Every structure is written in structure tokens, then in C-alpha cells.
């Protein structure tokens, strides 16, 4: 469990380095030709190191751009441009919405509950996204909860269930604790507890 965050980070960084190696290698070879080092044998062995440095530089710059006011405006313009592209906009928009939801889960979900799903006697942990008026009169209650039930170990996929508030058991768990519990398949996290 300790190695999972390191492993995920390694996979993402490796993916970026592989992605950028197609850009880095021609740049380094072009620079070596201009300088006159193309016949030197060590230039080829320097390509992976150059790709790694280029990847780190790009990641660092993206982080710096995304955290200042000018960078946010630039990213907003980029988002507007991408959202105008016919096919790309639907894929990009959906992916962005998922990232936004799970980037700040405390702002997206109201509370953690247990519901009997998919059948009676089988309890699953869910996150209440919103409380809505029962306009379809699905139950005797006037309100319904929209409950997202994340899957283990990938909480970005799951089920959306509409349930009556009387059919849920509220837990004294914050959303961050619930995510730890779900991602770790119930291994991490405190024992389930009811509100005091």
C-alpha cells in the first residue's frame, strides 16, 4: 500500500517521458549537428537524460502556469478553444468534469452514507452528491438523494443511485476518509461509525 502512490507517480512520469522522447531526441540530434557533435558517440547515450530533463521542465512549467493568474487565464482560453472542437469537446469535457469532481471531493459531495445496493442486505458506501425534490414521486418522501457509489479500487467509475433519505444510513466519515477506505478496498481507514 505504501508503494501505490509511488508506483502511480512513476507510471505517469514514465508516460510523459516516453511521450516527450519523440520531441526530445530530434531536438538534441539537431543541436548536436548544428554544433558539430553529430559524430561524437556519447550524444546518443545523452538522449534519455535530455528527454528526462525536458519532461521535468515541461511538468514544472505547467505547474507554474496553472498556479498564477496569467496562467489560469491562458488555460481558460485553451479550454474554450478545445471545447469548440466537435469530437474532442465531448471527450475533453467529460474527462475534465471527472477530474474536477475528484480533485476537490469535499466540495463535490455532501456526506458519506451506506445504502443497500444492489439488493437488500448488501451494504455499499456512497457519497451524497445532491438532495433533490422527488418530482417523479418515486417514494413517499418528498426528497431524494443522488448517491454516487464509487467502485474499488478506481473511484472515478461507479453507479449513480436515487434513494430516499430514509433508506440511507449516514456515517460519521468525511469524504476524504471515505475515498481512502474505498480505494484501499476497506483496508485503510477507521472503523465505520454512526454520527454522535
Secondary structure, DSSP 8 states (H G I E B T S, - for coil): -HHHHHHHHHHHHHHHHHHHHHHHHHHHHHHHHHHT-TT-THHHHHHHHHHHHHHHHHHHHHHHHHHSHHHHHHHHHHHHHHTTSHHHHHHHHHHHHHHHHHHTHHHH--EEEEEE-SSTT-EEEEEEEEEEE-TT--SSSSEEEEEEEE-SS-TTSEEEEEEEGGGEEEBS--HHHHHHHHHTTTSSS----B--
